[in-house]
Amino acid sequence: MSSIDVILISIRNLFKHKLRTFLTVLGVVVGTSSIVIMISLGIAMNESFAKQLDEMGDLTVLQVYNPSFWGEKNDLVINNASINDIKKIKGVKSATAVIEDYFKFKSGRYTAQINVKGIDAESMEDFGYVIADGRLLDKNDENELNFVFGCEIPYNFEKSGARYYLYNSINNTEEREAPKIDVLKDKIQMSYDMNFGEKKLSSESNDNTKKPVKPYNIKVVGLLQDTNDYNTKYYAFMPINQLEKIKKDKARFEKAEYGSRDKNTSKDKGYESLLVKCVDIDSVSSISEELRTMGYEVYSEMDYVNSMKEIAGSLQALLGAIGSVSLFISAIGITNTMIMAIYERTREIGIMKVIGATLSDIKRLFLLEAVIIGFMGGIIGIVLSYGVSMILNNVQLSFLSMMSSGEGNDISVIPIWLSVCSLIFSSMVGLISGYFPARRAMKLSSLSAIKTE
Amino acid sequence: MSIIQIKSLTKIYPVGNEKVTALDNISLEMEKGKIYCLLGTSGSGKSTLLNMMAGLEKPTKGQIIIKNSHIEKMNENQLARFRQKNIGFVFQSYNLLPAFTALENVTLPLIFKKIPKRIREKRAKEMLCAVGLKDRIKHTPAQMSGGQQQRVSIARAFVNNPDIIFADEPTGNLDTKTTLEMMDLITKISKENNQTLIIVTHDLEISEYADVIIHIRDGKVDSIEQVNKKMIEKI
């Protein structure tokens, strides 16, 4: 029996029992679409998760803290020697101590308050900073007051006295004005005095006892590319040794201004934290484990990513399980329908055998019927899923958008591969659930089948 | 050279704890192109013999050799192929597929034989014309009378042009007039094509169409009677 005849006869047999076929197909439709929609929710979740990942920092960078820095006395100190030790750990590409401070910058009539990170100038390239204009810091900058600015920094410069806001219209990047100054060319000064560059308030105008703080003349050698990373976007970078010097100046100034606060400041406790760059993602966990055994506190974006992945994974498994149950039920429906069909057609099967149908002809006829049910159910189910998916995305049910976390993201995403897979899957379900009935039909004795009146 | 050889065929059915011997050591030979009639009362074992020759039942003992092939040794698929090639069936209860038209019912054996659509439909139409159902081609069994259904069934049996036709009480459900028509038709076609026709019946009148009447009683061959055709024609 040729395949085309098998198909034609199977379709015919299905159409003979329209209602029964329709109901069985309906079962598969519900099963398929529930599984597709559940998976599409998971995919949408993953997509918004990937978007979030994009906005995170470099996953291969570990933030390492000395837990005893602020706590009880401990042997653990982060200094140049310990940094060199860390650099020797297998898989570590580079390491640098980091100190942060907050300064006032001024260029002409414009001022800005900027977070400054002091890092090892030499390591900047290893940490993967990407320059948009100018150059990165290198070893020669260690004796200079040279800076590399994050991409958002130029926008922070505002007319002095203007109302200050750091995150200057982040959300409409296209519409905002160009930076007021050209950071690479214009002359820029920096000071730890927060009043630097501001017009004196009237109440202070008579206060002439205060000596103005001498500002530092700085130079910006590079501007970083927009990487979506909040840890670089809004920071200015300078060599760590220069920043340390300035911090000492600042401490002296503050001591003179406000009096001594902390007697221990003079004591060398090393750095509070450092950054460790790993060679690749795979080495992150082993390195952080090693650092932890050394007594450091380690934080990496990977920890967050991993826990997110875990949550997303188990949620998807749950959704998938719900879908599978309904598809399983529809598989039982197919089997039941096919067994009914065999009882009904016992005689026909017998006749076909007697007039020359081979066992495989009989088997194929019944298997194909089951597959067609699965296939049709799959197609209709996918169409239905696209419909439901569109409704979900447009209506944005509140509890679902909570799950997919993040605004403007689709709640349900059905990629082509999902529809193709589910179609194959539903046909497979038909095939598997049709197998047992088909075997049964095949094994029917033709003689007893004919005798059935 | 005989087309069918049956050697010491025995069939024993277990019925509860007892064993019923349906066929008891039967040996027969049948020649090509002749019409045979297995005549006997119900329960004589004639239908069992037919079923066994068609490979629908396995014998307990003995051999059935049709065209040099041992039927009793074949598996289901071999039997299916063998039936496709060599055997046509006419049943008492027609056994047509109710959802299919007359044409489709007749085409079915050719479909299993993988004959191309154009050829098999032409052949089936010719066959339906031959049995006088030219204007019933598109009818389903439910739309036809018993006689017409049996004609379709005869067309189906002959469409393959098999060497052997088995007819199991072919006229059991038909009235006398139709019975005679049907017997004329079936014997005429088989004679034309030099086919061996084996009819199972309990009806003496039908047995008169045969060249050889094999009387079956209690699972044994009672007697074999050669019919003189010319004498019947005179009567």
Boltz contact constraints between the chains, C-beta under 6 A:
constraints:
  - contact:
      token1: [A, 1]
      token2: [B, 111]
      max_distance: 6.0
  - contact:
      token1: [A, 1]
      token2: [B, 112]
      max_distance: 6.0
  - contact:
      token1: [A, 2]
      token2: [B, 114]
      max_distance: 6.0
  - contact:
      token1: [A, 5]
      token2: [B, 111]
      max_distance: 6.0
  - contact:
      token1: [A, 16]
      token2: [B, 99]
      max_distance: 6.0
  - contact:
      token1: [A, 348]
      token2: [B, 97]
      max_distance: 6.0
  - contact:
      token1: [A, 351]
      token2: [B, 95]
      max_distance: 6.0
  - contact:
      token1: [A, 354]
      token2: [B, 89]
      max_distance: 6.0
  - contact:
      token1: [A, 355]
      token2: [B, 109]
      max_distance: 6.0
  - contact:
      token1: [A, 356]
      token2: [B, 80]
      max_distance: 6.0
  - contact:
      token1: [A, 356]
      token2: [B, 83]
      max_distance: 6.0
  - contact:
      token1: [A, 356]
      token2: [B, 84]
      max_distance: 6.0
  - contact:
      token1: [A, 356]
      token2: [B, 109]
      max_distance: 6.0
  - contact:
      token1: [A, 356]
      token2: [B, 112]
      max_distance: 6.0
  - contact:
      token1: [A, 357]
      token2: [B, 112]
      max_distance: 6.0
  - contact:
      token1: [A, 358]
      token2: [B, 77]
      max_distance: 6.0
  - contact:
      token1: [A, 358]
      token2: [B, 80]
      max_distance: 6.0
  - contact:
      token1: [A, 359]
      token2: [B, 76]
      max_distance: 6.0
  - contact:
      token1: [A, 359]
      token2: [B, 77]
      max_distance: 6.0
  - contact:
      token1: [A, 446]
      token2: [B, 56]
      max_distance: 6.0
  - contact:
      token1: [A, 447]
      token2: [B, 51]
      max_distance: 6.0
  - contact:
      token1: [A, 447]
      token2: [B, 56]
      max_distance: 6.0
